[in-house]
C-alpha cells in the first residue's frame, strides 16, 4: 500500500536529483595567431565535482596542472585563473 509518507519521500528524492546539475568536463580553447592551447577541467565521475583535474594541452604536450580529491570548486577556480593569465599574455580564450 502506498502511503502519504512514501509519496512525500519519493517527491523529496526526485526534487534533490533534479536540483543537482550534471557536471560535464569544461574546456577552454585559447588562440594566439596560429597557435592553440586547451585548458580543460576533467571530472573522474560524471555528475560529481571531485575528484577533478585541470589538463593543459599545447604543441609541446599535455600536462596535469592541478588536481582535487575533496575540495569542490578547486579545479574550476584554478582553470579560470589560468585562463585569465593566458588572456593577460595576449591569448584569446573561449569556453567550448
TILUM-45488 format. One record per residue (C-alpha): residue number from 1; residue in three letters; chain; x, y, z. Coordinates in nm, 3 decimals. Example, Ala and Ser with C-alpha at 12.3 -4.5 7.8 and 13.67 -1.06 7.14 Angstrom:
BEGIN
<pt 1 ala A <1.230 -0.450 0.780>>
<pt 2 ser A <1.367 -0.106 0.714>>
END
This chain:
BEGIN
<pt 1 unk A <0.000 0.000 0.000>>
<pt 2 unk A <0.134 0.345 -0.091>>
<pt 3 unk A <0.118 0.591 0.193>>
<pt 4 unk A <0.137 0.969 0.200>>
<pt 5 unk A <0.474 0.931 0.376>>
<pt 6 unk A <0.613 0.723 0.084>>
<pt 7 unk A <0.484 0.971 -0.173>>
<pt 8 unk A <0.641 1.261 0.018>>
<pt 9 unk A <0.973 1.075 0.040>>
<pt 10 unk A <0.970 0.993 -0.332>>
<pt 11 unk A <0.889 1.355 -0.417>>
<pt 12 unk A <1.172 1.483 -0.197>>
<pt 13 unk A <1.423 1.244 -0.353>>
<pt 14 unk A <1.316 1.340 -0.705>>
<pt 15 unk A <1.350 1.710 -0.621>>
<pt 16 unk A <1.705 1.660 -0.493>>
<pt 17 unk A <1.804 1.467 -0.804>>
<pt 18 unk A <1.656 1.726 -1.037>>
<pt 19 unk A <1.818 2.014 -0.845>>
<pt 20 unk A <2.167 1.864 -0.875>>
<pt 21 unk A <2.323 1.982 -1.201>>
<pt 22 unk A <2.509 1.724 -1.403>>
<pt 23 unk A <2.874 1.816 -1.426>>
<pt 24 unk A <3.039 1.784 -1.762>>
<pt 25 unk A <3.401 1.842 -1.848>>
<pt 26 unk A <3.478 2.209 -1.918>>
<pt 27 unk A <3.715 2.313 -2.194>>
<pt 28 unk A <3.862 2.648 -2.290>>
<pt 29 unk A <4.033 2.694 -2.626>>
<pt 30 unk A <4.294 2.969 -2.631>>
<pt 31 unk A <4.439 3.102 -2.955>>
<pt 32 unk A <4.720 3.343 -3.037>>
<pt 33 unk A <4.794 3.385 -3.407>>
<pt 34 unk A <4.801 3.032 -3.547>>
<pt 35 unk A <4.878 2.873 -3.210>>
<pt 36 unk A <4.620 2.693 -2.997>>
<pt 37 unk A <4.614 2.579 -2.635>>
<pt 38 unk A <4.347 2.392 -2.446>>
<pt 39 unk A <4.265 2.414 -2.075>>
<pt 40 unk A <4.021 2.151 -1.950>>
<pt 41 unk A <3.857 2.063 -1.621>>
<pt 42 unk A <3.806 1.689 -1.625>>
<pt 43 unk A <3.584 1.510 -1.374>>
<pt 44 unk A <3.663 1.149 -1.283>>
<pt 45 unk A <3.298 1.067 -1.217>>
<pt 46 unk A <3.015 1.213 -1.422>>
<pt 47 unk A <2.792 1.433 -1.211>>
<pt 48 unk A <3.045 1.470 -0.927>>
<pt 49 unk A <3.266 1.776 -0.871>>
<pt 50 unk A <3.552 1.574 -0.722>>
<pt 51 unk A <3.785 1.417 -0.796>>
<pt 52 unk A <3.882 1.651 -1.077>>
<pt 53 unk A <4.188 1.759 -1.270>>
<pt 54 unk A <4.297 2.061 -1.477>>
<pt 55 unk A <4.463 1.948 -1.800>>
<pt 56 unk A <4.672 2.184 -2.017>>
<pt 57 unk A <4.748 2.093 -2.378>>
<pt 58 unk A <4.980 2.280 -2.613>>
<pt 59 unk A <5.208 2.187 -2.903>>
<pt 60 unk A <5.480 2.053 -2.673>>
<pt 61 unk A <5.243 1.814 -2.495>>
<pt 62 unk A <4.978 1.765 -2.231>>
<pt 63 unk A <5.021 1.802 -1.858>>
<pt 64 unk A <4.812 1.792 -1.544>>
<pt 65 unk A <4.836 2.128 -1.367>>
<pt 66 unk A <4.610 2.078 -1.063>>
<pt 67 unk A <4.402 1.804 -0.904>>
<pt 68 unk A <4.146 1.791 -0.625>>
<pt 69 unk A <4.017 1.489 -0.439>>
<pt 70 unk A <3.783 1.654 -0.187>>
<pt 71 unk A <3.758 2.030 -0.242>>
<pt 72 unk A <3.468 2.113 -0.475>>
<pt 73 unk A <3.528 2.417 -0.695>>
<pt 74 unk A <3.908 2.396 -0.671>>
<pt 75 unk A <3.966 2.280 -1.029>>
<pt 76 unk A <3.718 2.531 -1.170>>
<pt 77 unk A <3.885 2.818 -0.982>>
<pt 78 unk A <4.235 2.715 -1.091>>
<pt 79 unk A <4.128 2.674 -1.454>>
<pt 80 unk A <3.952 3.013 -1.459>>
<pt 81 unk A <4.257 3.185 -1.307>>
<pt 82 unk A <4.486 3.018 -1.562>>
<pt 83 unk A <4.256 3.126 -1.846>>
<pt 84 unk A <4.281 3.484 -1.719>>
<pt 85 unk A <4.660 3.455 -1.709>>
<pt 86 unk A <4.657 3.336 -2.071>>
<pt 87 unk A <4.443 3.636 -2.166>>
<pt 88 unk A <4.689 3.869 -1.991>>
<pt 89 unk A <4.961 3.716 -2.210>>
<pt 90 unk A <4.761 3.809 -2.522>>
<pt 91 unk A <4.576 3.484 -2.584>>
<pt 92 unk A <4.207 3.485 -2.686>>
<pt 93 unk A <4.026 3.219 -2.478>>
<pt 94 unk A <3.670 3.096 -2.518>>
<pt 95 unk A <3.477 2.831 -2.329>>
<pt 96 unk A <3.363 2.548 -2.553>>
END
